[in-house]
């Protein structure tokens, strides 16, 4: 269910809105908009409505954080690269960089959080050019672009032109991309020139409408990550969007603009909860849902997700209460609540001793219990 339409993989081809300067900035490798109710609440992200480390999709471990640490170490210790020398960025042979034209020296390298502009030409390993963007703007380290690009641009000097060999793991992964046309599991050759790097604007001084637009772009990027199965990167992008909506303002802001910022915040929290559920981060997902309901007590999506989390945590009575409330508010929606088999089997024998009901599914007007005990 998307509050806004997102094309799978398309965000990597678009100019990305640079981020604003923010305190406590969420790192891409640290690791919800409000989408229309998905057919399966488990798959819900709020689109109208992870990490890039594995663009192939699926749950993420901490490999991406390790990759970022390796890249940072290279940036700190590697002197200005000489032309024709290949640099193994992560030490695994899957992300290599070669300087074609030297830049202005190591001191001119951009910093994470800065807004950079590059010239990018993307080719398949057979030489086929799939995309060329003369002025691609993005915030370094925010996960706005391919991970291979995000990691290597921070190693470039101002004005430098470099060739990057990026394995599929750090580009479009097992899914590939329709726009640009990249086959599944395809390695890519990126020709990059760093054109500029500027500090992000102060969010507190940013006009409210610009702040809303920026938060929405970050949220939409999170939706792209979510749809590709990169849930940790999705959480990161939603978190950055959330920080933008929560920043204090030193400029005049109207009541309507405040309401729009709040609406954007709720969308980010809802989508974040969906991504956190995919990562089995139940406590974090519950906190996101509770935050939504603190602003909008009758938010159906948040109620459904809260109910699901409670059920997964074994709080069946509270889950039923929450889900019934959601259905009462929006009886036209259907959802399947799949209770983990291990939970059910574990409680079958306990059922005779402990008052509990485990439900397999809930639809509009009826509940189908797997087994029933006293309550």
C-alpha positions in Angstrom: 0.0 0.0 0.0 1.7 3.0 -1.1 1.0 6.6 -0.4 3.2 7.3 -3.3 4.1 5.2 -6.3 7.6 3.9 -6.3 9.3 2.2 -9.2 11.6 -0.6 -8.2 15.2 0.4 -8.7 14.3 3.8 -10.3 15.6 5.9 -7.5 19.1 5.0 -8.4 18.6 6.7 -11.7 17.2 9.9 -10.4 18.8 13.0 -9.0 18.5 12.6 -5.3 17.5 15.5 -3.0 20.5 16.4 -0.9 20.1 16.2 2.8 20.0 19.0 5.3 22.5 19.4 8.1 21.2 17.5 11.1 22.4 16.6 14.6 22.7 13.0 15.5 22.7 12.1 11.8 21.7 8.5 11.2 24.5 6.7 9.4 23.5 4.5 6.5 25.4 1.6 7.9 23.9 2.0 11.5 20.8 0.5 11.2 7.9 2.8 7.4 5.5 6.4 4.7 2.2 5.6 4.9 1.3 3.3 2.2 -2.1 2.0 1.4 -2.9 -1.2 3.2 -1.0 -4.0 1.4 -2.8 -7.2 0.7 -0.6 -8.7 3.4 -0.1 -6.5 6.4 3.2 -8.2 6.9 4.3 -6.7 3.6 3.0 -3.2 4.4 5.1 -0.3 4.1 3.5 3.0 4.1 4.0 4.2 0.5 1.6 6.3 0.1 3.7 4.1 1.5 18.2 -2.1 3.6 21.4 -2.5 3.7 22.8 -1.7 0.3 25.4 -4.2 1.4 23.3 -6.9 -0.1 21.2 -5.5 -2.9 20.0 -9.0 -3.6 17.4 -8.5 -0.9 16.6 -10.3 2.3 17.4 -9.8 6.0 20.7 -8.2 6.7 23.4 -9.0 9.1 26.1 -6.5 10.1 28.2 -7.0 7.0 27.3 -3.6 5.7 28.6 -1.9 8.8 31.9 -3.8 8.5 32.1 -2.7 4.8 31.6 0.9 5.9 34.3 0.6 8.5 36.7 -0.8 5.9 35.9 2.0 3.5 36.5 4.6 6.3 39.8 3.0 7.1 40.8 3.2 3.5 39.8 6.8 3.3 41.8 7.7 6.4 45.0 5.8 5.6 45.3 5.7 1.8 47.3 8.6 0.2 46.3 10.2 -3.0 46.1 7.3 -5.5 48.3 7.3 -8.5 46.7 6.8 -12.0 46.5 3.2 -13.3 46.6 1.7 -9.8 43.6 -0.4 -8.6 42.5 0.1 -5.0 40.6 -2.8 -3.4 38.2 -0.7 -1.4 36.8 -3.4 0.9 39.6 -6.0 0.6 37.2 -8.6 -1.0 37.8 -7.9 -4.6 34.2 -7.0 -5.2 34.7 -3.2 -5.2 37.7 -1.8 -6.9 38.7 1.8 -7.8 41.2 3.1 -10.3 42.2 6.8 -10.7 41.9 7.9 -14.3 42.6 11.6 -13.6 44.0 12.8 -10.3 42.2 15.3 -8.2 43.1 18.2 -5.9 44.7 16.0 -3.2 43.5 14.0 -0.1 42.4 17.1 1.8 39.8 17.8 -0.9 37.9 14.5 -0.3 34.2 14.9 0.6 32.9 14.0 4.0 29.9 11.9 4.9 26.8 14.1 5.2 28.0 16.5 2.5 26.0 17.0 -0.6 28.0 15.9 -3.6 27.6 16.3 -7.4 29.2 13.8 -9.7 29.2 12.9 -13.4 28.3 9.2 -13.7 28.4 6.8 -16.6 27.3 3.2 -15.8 28.2 0.3 -18.1 27.9 -3.5 -18.1 31.1 -5.5 -18.1 30.7 -6.0 -21.9 30.9 -2.3 -22.4 27.2 -1.6 -22.9 26.3 1.8 -21.5 23.1 1.6 -19.5 23.0 5.1 -18.0 24.8 8.4 -18.0 24.0 11.2 -15.6 26.0 14.4 -16.0 25.0 16.0 -12.7 23.9 13.4 -10.1 23.4 15.1 -6.7 23.1 13.1 -3.4 24.0 13.2 0.2 27.1 11.1 0.9 26.5 8.3 3.3 22.7 8.6 3.3 22.1 5.5 1.1 20.6 7.7 -1.7 22.5 5.8 -4.4 24.1 2.4 -5.0 26.2 1.3 -2.1 29.3 0.8 -4.3 29.0 4.4 -5.4 28.4 5.7 -1.9 31.4 3.9 -0.6 33.9 4.9 -3.3 32.9 8.6 -3.8 34.1 9.3 -0.3 37.6 8.1 -1.4 37.7 10.5 -4.3 39.4 13.9 -4.5 37.8 17.0 -5.9 38.0 16.9 -9.7 39.1 13.3 -9.8 37.9 11.0 -12.5 37.9 7.3 -11.5 36.8 3.9 -12.8 35.0 1.7 -10.4 34.4 -2.0 -10.8 31.5 -2.9 -8.6 30.2 -6.4 -8.0 26.4 -7.1 -8.1 26.4 -7.3 -4.3 27.1 -3.5 -4.2 24.9 -2.5 -7.1 21.5 -3.9 -8.2 22.0 -7.4 -6.8 20.0 -10.5 -7.6 17.0 -8.5 -8.7 18.7 -6.3 -11.3 16.9 -3.2 -12.5 14.5 -2.2 -15.2 15.6 1.4 -15.2 18.4 1.5 -16.0 18.3 -1.9 -17.7 20.6 -4.0 -15.6 20.3 -7.8 -15.6 20.2 -9.8 -12.3 23.5 -10.5 -10.6 25.3 -8.1 -13.0 28.7 -6.6 -12.2 29.0 -2.9 -13.3 31.6 -0.5 -14.4 31.1 3.0 -13.1 33.0 6.0 -14.5 32.8 8.8 -12.0 34.0 12.3 -11.8 33.6 14.3 -8.6 32.4 17.8 -9.5 31.5 19.4 -6.1 31.0 18.8 -2.4 29.1 21.3 -0.2 28.0 21.2 3.4 24.3 20.4 3.8 22.0 23.4 4.6 20.9 23.9 8.2 17.5 22.2 8.7 16.5 24.8 11.3 16.8 27.5 8.6 15.2 25.5 5.8 11.7 26.7 4.7 9.1 24.2 5.9 7.9 23.2 2.4 11.5 22.4 1.4 12.0 20.4 4.6 8.8 18.4 3.9 9.9 17.8 0.3 13.3 16.6 1.5 11.8 14.3 4.1 9.5 12.8 1.4 12.4 12.1 -0.9 14.3 10.3 1.8 11.2 8.3 2.7 10.7 7.4 -1.0 14.2 6.1 -1.1 13.4 4.0 1.9 10.5 2.6 0.0 12.8 1.6 -2.9 15.0 -0.2 -0.4 12.0 -1.9 1.2 10.6 -3.1 -2.2 14.0 -4.6 -3.0 14.1 -6.4 0.3 16.9 -4.2 1.7 15.1 -3.7 5.0 18.0 -2.4 7.1 18.7 0.3 4.5 15.0 1.1 4.4 15.0 1.6 8.2 18.0 4.0 7.8 16.3 6.1 5.1 13.1 6.3 7.1 15.1 7.3 10.1 16.8 10.1 8.2 13.5 11.4 6.9 12.2 11.2 10.5 15.0 13.4 11.8 14.2 15.9 9.1 10.6 16.1 10.2 11.5 16.4 13.9 14.1 19.2 13.5 13.3 22.4 15.2 12.7 25.4 13.1 14.0 29.0 13.4 11.8 30.2 10.6 8.0 30.9 10.5 5.9 27.9 10.0 2.1 27.8 9.5 -0.3 25.5 11.1 -0.9 23.7 7.8 2.8 23.2 7.4 3.1 21.8 10.9 0.3 19.4 10.1 2.0 18.3 6.9 5.2 17.7 8.8 3.3 15.6 11.3 1.7 13.6 8.5 5.1 12.9 7.0 6.4 11.9 10.4 3.6 9.4 10.8 4.2 8.0 7.4 7.9 7.5 8.1 7.1 5.8 11.5 4.5 3.5 9.9 6.9 2.4 7.1 9.7 2.0 9.6 7.6 -0.3 11.7 7.0 -2.4 8.6 10.7 -2.7 7.8 11.5 -3.4 11.4 9.0 -6.3 11.4 10.8 -7.7 8.4 14.0 -7.7 10.4 12.3 -9.3 13.4 13.1 -6.2 15.4 9.8 -6.5 17.4 10.5 -4.1 20.2 11.6 -1.4 17.8 8.6 -2.0 15.6 6.3 -1.7 18.6 7.9 1.6 19.6 7.3 2.9 16.1 3.7 1.9 16.2 3.2 3.4 19.7 4.7 6.7 18.4 2.2 6.7 15.5 -0.7 6.1 17.8 0.4 8.8 20.2 -0.2 11.3 17.3 -3.1 9.4 15.6 -4.8 7.0 18.0 -7.1 5.6 15.2 -4.3 5.0 12.6 -5.4 1.7 11.3 -2.1 0.7 9.8 -0.3 1.3 13.1 -3.0 -0.7 15.0 -2.6 -3.7 12.6 1.1 -3.7 12.9 1.0 -3.3 16.7 -1.4 -6.2 16.9 0.9 -8.3 14.8 3.9 -7.5 16.9 2.0 -8.3 20.1 0.9 -11.7 18.6 4.5 -12.5 17.6 5.5 -11.7 21.2 2.9 -14.1 22.5 0.7 -11.3 23.9 -2.4 -12.8 22.2 -5.1 -11.2 24.3 -3.7 -7.7 23.8 -3.1 -8.5 20.1 -6.7 -9.6 19.6 -8.0 -6.4 21.4 -5.8 -4.2 19.2 -6.7 -6.0 15.9 -10.4 -5.9 16.7 -10.2 -2.2 17.2 -8.5 -1.8 13.8 -11.1 -3.9 12.1 -13.9 -1.9 13.7 -12.3 1.3 12.3 -11.8 -0.2 8.9 -13.9 -3.3 8.4 -13.4 -3.4 4.6 -9.8 -4.4 5.1 -8.7 -8.0 5.5 -5.5 -9.2 7.0 -4.0 -12.6 7.8 -2.2 -12.9 11.1 0.2 -15.8 10.8 1.3 -16.9 14.2 4.7 -18.7 14.1 4.5 -22.4 14.3 7.0 -22.6 17.0 4.9 -20.4 19.2 1.8 -22.5 18.6 3.5 -25.8 19.3 5.3 -24.5 22.3 2.0 -23.4 23.9 -0.1 -26.4 23.1 0.9 -28.2 26.2 1.1 -25.0 28.2 -2.5 -24.2 27.1 -4.0 -26.5 29.7 -2.2 -24.6 32.5 -2.2 -21.0 31.2 -5.2 -19.1 30.0 -4.5 -18.3 26.4 -6.0 -18.2 22.9 -3.8 -18.5 19.8 -5.4 -17.4 16.5 -4.2 -18.4 13.1 -6.1 -15.8 11.2 -8.5 -12.9 11.4 -10.8 -11.7 8.7 -13.5 -9.2 8.5 -16.2 -10.8 10.7 -14.7 -13.9 12.2 -11.8 -15.4 14.1 -10.5 -18.8 13.4 -8.8 -20.3 16.5 -6.1 -23.0 16.3 -6.8 -24.0 19.8 -8.8 -22.5 22.6 -8.2 -22.3 26.4 -9.9 -20.6 29.3 -9.5 -16.8 29.4 
